[in-house]
Amino acid sequence: MRLRVAIVGCGKIADAHVEEIRIIPTAELVAVCDLEPIMAEQLAVRYAVPRWYSDVNRMLEVEKPDVLHITTPPQSHLALTRLAVSAGCHVFLEKPVAVHHYEAEAIVATAVEAGRKLTVNYWPNFETQALELKRLVAEDVLGSPVHIESYVGYDLAGEFGLALKRDPQHWVHRLPGKLFQNMMDHVLNKIVPFIDDDDPYIQAIAYRRDADGGPSGPDELLDELRVMIRGKQTSAYATFCAHARPVAQTLRVYGTKNTAHLDYGARTIVLERKQGFPSALGRLVPPFMVSRDYLRQGLKNLNRFSHSRFHFFDGMRTLLTEFYLCIESDSEPPIAYRDILRVSEMMEQIFAQVYPEVSA
């Protein structure tokens, strides 16, 4: 039996959802919805979706989907989650989860109390190199994590950045964390599985650095963020950077045995190993070992490319497949609710430090 899936919110990210849903054999996209009728109609026409709506209540009543993908701005996530769960739907939620942490808690509680499954689109964590990192951690190849460095770059001159800078009414400007709040999920969700306590020390600094010397947005929003996180045994640096080039997304996990470096753009993971060679060889051998790792990663990527598994949102397909499977088997969702809420709580603490006048 195929799961009936519907989408509410027909902005640009909805296209990625449609493309990945259509590939999964256990799912059937039955309808899309947006408050702006033309947006819903255009998405339905582009992808031959059977029906489109401008009223989410009507869509839920008529289509009776098993799963609702919520791809609207976070201001509407709690209300839409409640509607979806009341209609018997499981929920696949776009990030950020909510505007405030108490709303994120309410979203998770709504799903749990109704016995529905919920997850968030942390899709980079389900790409090949991220799954390989989970394997290395599970097999104790890295040892105990000592320090994590998570980095996400952003292009303010790109399509999304220009839309944000040119539109003073853009929904991102109304978030307490503004630009950071739309992106920090992807920085922090890679860190929280390694932080060993629920109340780590967090110190954040942010500033505006415009490469062209002009305003970075209607309210001159901050565009560079650095965060220090210290748990009982593990520390982390979280970096959002809008001006370094190339735009990158990386993760480095320092362990007591070995260190892993992930590059989400190149889709590679390499190990920096503890050396057991004499001093001279110990300096000579490592570049060759790293080169060997990169060659292996390149060959794996070539194989995935040849099998049409190297497109941008491939990790989303894996996450969706696991989420739909947990619905069918009534098992745990692919992302722990605890981690979703820890990301949300960390974000709220960070934004209170860098935008105190907004968070007050």
C-alpha positions as CSV (number, residue, x, y, z in Angstrom):
1,M,0.0,0.0,0.0
2,R,1.4,3.4,-1.0
3,L,1.2,6.3,1.4
4,R,-0.9,9.2,0.3
5,V,1.2,12.4,0.5
6,A,0.2,16.1,0.3
7,I,2.2,19.3,0.5
8,V,1.2,22.7,1.9
9,G,3.4,25.6,0.9
10,C,4.4,25.8,-2.8
11,G,7.5,28.0,-2.6
12,K,10.8,27.0,-4.2
13,I,11.7,24.3,-1.7
14,A,8.4,22.5,-2.4
15,D,9.9,21.5,-5.9
16,A,12.6,19.5,-4.2
17,H,10.0,17.7,-2.0
18,V,7.9,16.9,-5.1
19,E,10.9,15.5,-7.0
20,E,12.0,13.2,-4.2
21,I,8.5,12.0,-3.3
22,R,7.9,11.0,-6.9
23,I,11.0,8.7,-6.9
24,I,9.9,6.8,-3.7
25,P,7.8,3.8,-4.7
26,T,5.9,3.6,-1.4
27,A,4.6,7.1,-1.7
28,E,2.0,8.8,-3.9
29,L,1.7,12.7,-4.1
30,V,-2.0,13.4,-4.3
31,A,-2.3,17.1,-3.9
32,V,-0.5,20.4,-3.2
33,C,-1.8,23.6,-1.4
34,D,-0.9,27.2,-1.1
35,L,-2.7,30.3,0.1
36,E,-1.8,31.9,-3.2
37,P,-3.8,29.8,-5.7
38,I,-1.5,30.5,-8.7
39,M,1.5,29.1,-6.7
40,A,-0.4,25.8,-6.0
41,E,-1.7,25.6,-9.6
42,Q,1.8,26.2,-11.1
43,L,3.4,23.6,-8.9
44,A,0.7,21.1,-9.8
45,V,1.0,21.8,-13.5
46,R,4.9,21.6,-13.5
47,Y,4.8,18.1,-11.9
48,A,1.4,16.7,-13.1
49,V,0.1,16.6,-9.5
50,P,-3.5,15.4,-9.7
51,R,-5.1,18.2,-7.6
52,W,-4.3,21.6,-6.1
53,Y,-5.9,23.7,-3.4
54,S,-5.8,27.1,-1.7
55,D,-7.5,25.9,1.5
56,V,-5.5,23.4,3.5
57,N,-8.6,22.3,5.5
58,R,-10.4,21.5,2.3
59,M,-7.4,19.5,1.0
60,L,-7.1,17.5,4.2
61,E,-10.9,16.8,4.2
62,V,-11.1,15.7,0.6
63,E,-7.8,14.0,0.0
64,K,-7.3,12.4,3.4
65,P,-3.5,12.1,3.1
66,D,-1.4,9.9,5.3
67,V,1.5,12.4,5.4
68,L,1.5,16.1,5.1
69,H,4.7,17.9,4.1
70,I,4.7,21.4,5.6
71,T,7.0,23.7,3.5
72,T,5.7,27.0,4.7
73,P,7.6,29.7,6.7
74,P,8.0,28.6,10.4
75,Q,5.4,31.2,11.7
76,S,2.7,28.8,10.5
77,H,4.2,25.4,11.5
78,L,2.5,24.9,14.8
79,A,-1.0,25.7,13.5
80,L,-0.5,23.5,10.4
81,T,0.9,20.6,12.5
82,R,-2.2,20.7,14.7
83,L,-4.4,20.7,11.6
84,A,-2.5,17.8,10.1
85,V,-2.5,15.7,13.2
86,S,-6.2,16.4,13.8
87,A,-6.8,15.0,10.3
88,G,-4.8,11.9,11.1
89,C,-1.6,12.9,9.2
90,H,2.0,12.2,10.0
91,V,4.1,15.4,9.5
92,F,7.3,16.0,7.5
93,L,8.4,19.6,8.4
94,E,10.7,22.0,6.7
95,K,13.3,23.7,8.8
96,P,13.4,25.9,10.9
97,V,11.0,24.0,13.1
98,A,9.4,27.1,14.6
99,V,9.9,30.7,15.5
100,H,10.3,30.1,19.2
101,H,11.4,27.1,21.2
102,Y,8.1,26.8,23.1
103,E,6.4,26.3,19.7
104,A,8.9,23.6,18.7
105,E,8.1,21.8,22.0
106,A,4.3,22.2,21.2
107,I,4.8,20.8,17.7
108,V,6.6,17.7,19.0
109,A,4.1,17.2,21.8
110,T,1.2,17.5,19.4
111,A,2.5,14.6,17.3
112,V,3.5,12.4,20.2
113,E,0.2,12.8,22.0
114,A,-1.7,11.9,18.8
115,G,0.5,8.9,18.1
116,R,1.6,10.5,14.8
117,K,5.2,10.5,13.4
118,L,7.1,13.7,12.8
119,T,10.4,14.6,11.4
120,V,12.3,17.7,10.1
121,N,14.1,18.1,6.8
122,Y,17.7,17.8,8.1
123,W,18.5,16.1,4.7
124,P,22.3,16.7,4.6
125,N,22.6,14.4,7.6
126,F,21.4,11.6,5.4
127,E,23.8,12.0,2.5
128,T,26.3,9.2,1.9
129,Q,29.2,10.8,3.8
130,A,27.1,11.6,6.8
131,L,25.8,8.0,7.0
132,E,29.5,6.9,6.7
133,L,30.3,9.1,9.7
134,K,27.5,7.4,11.7
135,R,29.1,4.1,10.9
136,L,32.5,5.2,12.0
137,V,31.1,6.5,15.3
138,A,29.2,3.3,15.9
139,E,32.3,1.2,15.2
140,D,34.4,3.4,17.6
141,V,36.8,4.3,14.8
142,L,37.0,7.9,16.0
143,G,37.0,7.1,19.7
144,S,35.3,9.5,22.1
145,P,34.4,12.9,20.5
146,V,36.5,15.7,21.9
147,H,35.6,18.7,19.7
148,I,33.3,19.3,16.7
149,E,33.6,22.1,14.1
150,S,30.4,22.7,12.0
151,Y,30.6,25.3,9.2
152,V,27.9,26.5,6.8
153,G,28.6,29.1,4.1
154,Y,26.0,31.3,2.5
155,D,25.9,33.4,-0.7
156,L,24.1,36.7,-0.2
157,A,24.5,37.4,-3.9
158,G,22.7,34.2,-4.8
159,E,19.0,33.8,-5.6
160,F,17.8,33.5,-2.0
161,G,20.2,36.1,-0.7
162,L,19.2,38.7,-3.2
163,A,15.5,38.0,-2.5
164,L,16.2,38.6,1.2
165,K,18.1,41.8,0.6
166,R,15.7,43.3,-1.8
167,D,12.4,42.5,0.0
168,P,12.0,44.3,3.4
169,Q,8.8,42.2,4.0
170,H,10.5,38.9,3.4
171,W,9.4,36.4,6.2
172,V,13.0,35.8,7.2
173,H,13.3,39.5,8.5
174,R,10.5,38.7,10.9
175,L,12.3,35.9,12.6
176,P,14.1,36.6,16.0
177,G,17.3,35.2,14.5
178,K,16.7,36.7,11.0
179,L,19.1,35.2,8.4
180,F,20.8,33.0,11.0
181,Q,17.5,31.4,12.0
182,N,16.9,30.2,8.5
183,M,20.2,28.4,8.3
184,M,21.5,27.5,11.7
185,D,19.6,24.2,11.8
186,H,22.1,22.9,9.3
187,V,25.0,23.9,11.5
188,L,23.7,22.7,14.9
189,N,21.9,19.5,13.9
190,K,25.3,18.0,13.1
191,I,26.7,19.0,16.5
192,V,24.0,17.9,19.0
193,P,24.5,14.2,18.6
194,F,28.0,14.6,20.0
195,I,27.3,17.1,22.9
196,D,27.1,15.1,26.1
197,D,24.6,17.1,28.2
198,D,21.3,18.9,27.7
199,D,22.5,22.3,29.1
200,P,25.8,23.2,27.5
201,Y,27.5,26.5,27.8
202,I,26.8,28.7,24.7
203,Q,28.6,31.9,23.8
204,A,27.7,33.6,20.4
205,I,29.0,36.7,18.6
206,A,27.7,38.1,15.4
207,Y,28.4,41.0,13.2
208,R,27.8,42.5,9.7
209,R,30.5,42.2,7.1
210,D,29.4,43.3,3.6
211,A,32.0,42.6,1.0
212,D,30.7,45.3,-1.3
213,G,30.4,47.9,1.5
214,G,26.7,48.2,1.0
215,P,23.8,47.4,3.2
216,S,23.2,43.7,3.7
217,G,19.4,44.0,3.9
218,P,16.5,46.3,4.7
219,D,17.4,46.3,8.4
220,E,21.1,45.8,7.9
221,L,20.9,42.3,9.3
222,L,24.0,40.6,10.7
223,D,25.6,38.1,8.3
224,E,28.5,36.5,10.2
225,L,28.0,34.3,13.3
226,R,30.4,32.4,15.5
227,V,29.3,30.2,18.4
228,M,31.2,28.3,21.1
229,I,29.5,25.4,22.7
230,R,30.9,23.5,25.7
231,G,29.5,20.3,27.1
232,K,30.8,18.2,30.0
233,Q,33.3,16.3,27.8
234,T,32.8,17.7,24.3
235,S,33.1,21.2,22.9
236,A,32.1,22.6,19.5
237,Y,32.4,25.6,17.2
238,A,29.4,26.5,15.0
239,T,30.1,28.9,12.2
240,F,27.8,30.7,9.7
241,C,29.7,32.6,7.1
242,A,28.3,34.7,4.3
243,H,31.4,36.0,2.7
244,A,34.1,33.3,2.6
245,R,34.6,31.6,-0.8
246,P,34.0,29.0,-1.9
247,V,30.6,28.7,-0.2
248,A,31.0,25.5,1.8
249,Q,29.4,23.1,4.3
250,T,31.8,21.1,6.3
251,L,32.1,19.1,9.5
252,R,35.2,18.1,11.4
253,V,34.9,15.6,14.3
254,Y,38.0,15.3,16.5
255,G,38.1,12.0,18.4
256,T,40.5,10.4,20.9
257,K,41.5,7.9,18.2
258,N,41.1,9.6,14.8
259,T,39.6,12.7,13.3
260,A,37.0,12.8,10.5
261,H,36.5,15.6,8.0
262,L,33.3,15.8,5.9
263,D,32.8,18.1,2.9
264,Y,29.1,18.2,2.1
265,G,29.7,20.0,-1.2
266,A,32.2,17.5,-2.5
267,R,30.4,14.7,-0.7
268,T,33.6,13.3,0.8
269,I,34.7,12.0,4.2
270,V,38.4,11.4,5.0
271,L,40.1,10.3,8.1
272,E,43.1,12.0,9.7
273,R,44.7,9.1,11.5
274,K,47.0,8.7,14.5
275,Q,50.4,7.9,13.1
276,G,52.5,4.9,14.3
277,F,55.4,5.5,11.9
278,P,58.8,6.9,12.9
279,S,58.9,10.7,12.9
280,A,60.2,11.1,9.3
281,L,57.8,8.6,7.8
282,G,55.1,10.0,10.0
283,R,55.3,13.3,8.1
284,L,55.7,11.6,4.7
285,V,52.9,9.0,4.7
286,P,49.8,11.0,5.7
287,P,49.4,13.0,2.5
288,F,49.4,9.7,0.5
289,M,46.8,8.2,2.9
290,V,44.5,11.2,2.6
291,S,45.0,11.1,-1.2
292,R,43.9,7.5,-1.2
293,D,40.8,8.4,0.8
294,Y,39.9,11.1,-1.6
295,L,40.4,8.8,-4.6
296,R,38.1,6.2,-3.0
297,Q,35.5,8.9,-2.3
298,G,35.7,10.1,-5.9
299,L,35.2,6.6,-7.3
300,K,32.2,6.1,-5.0
301,N,30.7,9.4,-6.1
302,L,31.3,8.4,-9.8
303,N,29.4,5.2,-9.2
304,R,26.5,7.0,-7.5
305,F,26.5,9.5,-10.4
306,S,26.3,6.7,-12.9
307,H,23.3,5.3,-11.0
308,S,21.5,8.8,-10.8
309,R,22.1,9.0,-7.1
310,F,24.3,12.1,-7.0
311,H,21.7,14.9,-7.4
312,F,21.6,17.8,-4.9
313,F,18.8,16.6,-2.7
314,D,19.7,12.9,-2.6
315,G,19.9,13.0,1.2
316,M,16.3,14.1,1.3
317,R,15.3,11.0,-0.6
318,T,17.0,8.8,2.0
319,L,15.5,10.7,4.9
320,L,12.0,10.5,3.3
321,T,12.4,6.8,2.6
322,E,13.3,6.2,6.3
323,F,10.5,8.4,7.5
324,Y,7.9,6.7,5.4
325,L,9.3,3.3,6.5
326,C,8.9,4.3,10.2
327,I,5.3,5.1,9.5
328,E,4.6,1.8,7.9
329,S,6.5,-0.2,10.6
330,D,5.4,2.0,13.5
331,S,9.1,2.4,14.5
332,E,11.1,5.4,15.8
333,P,11.4,8.4,13.4
334,P,14.9,8.8,11.7
335,I,15.7,11.9,13.8
336,A,15.3,11.8,17.5
337,Y,12.8,14.3,19.0
338,R,15.4,15.1,21.6
339,D,17.8,16.3,19.0
340,I,15.2,18.4,17.2
341,L,14.4,20.1,20.4
342,R,18.0,20.6,21.4
343,V,18.7,22.3,18.1
344,S,15.7,24.6,18.7
345,E,16.8,25.4,22.2
346,M,20.3,26.2,21.2
347,M,19.1,28.5,18.4
348,E,16.9,30.4,20.8
349,Q,19.9,30.9,23.2
350,I,22.1,32.1,20.3
351,F,19.6,34.6,19.0
352,A,18.9,36.0,22.4
353,Q,22.6,36.8,22.6
354,V,23.1,38.3,19.1
355,Y,19.7,40.0,18.7
356,P,18.7,40.8,22.3
357,E,16.4,43.6,21.3
358,V,14.3,41.3,19.1
359,S,14.3,38.4,21.6
360,A,13.3,40.4,24.6
